[in-house]
Amino acid sequence: MEQLISDIEAYCQRTGIAPQKLLRDAINAQWGQWQKWKTGESSPTMKVADRVRGYMSKDDVAHDLPCGEISPTHQPDQNVKRSRVVQR
């Protein structure tokens, strides 16, 4: 669990989003879920942890591509809502 928390914090620092937002986007978590994980009140199942890691991995790959390009192996997850980021 400590490794997952550490990975989430590193990802969020790199991308500039809050952990709560990451969990909301990745697994449609309730807003207080992150705090519960941090305090040990609850913990994710392995399936949920894998979904969070998968979301972070896909998003990292997307950030490595030049603006506007999509990876040829990218398969959008139909269960995850993503917001569009407009770069100026």
Secondary structure as UniProt FT lines:
FT   HELIX           2..15
FT   HELIX           19..27
FT   TURN            31..32
FT   HELIX           33..39
FT   HELIX           46..64
FT   TURN            67..68
FT   TURN            72..73
FT   TURN            78..79
//
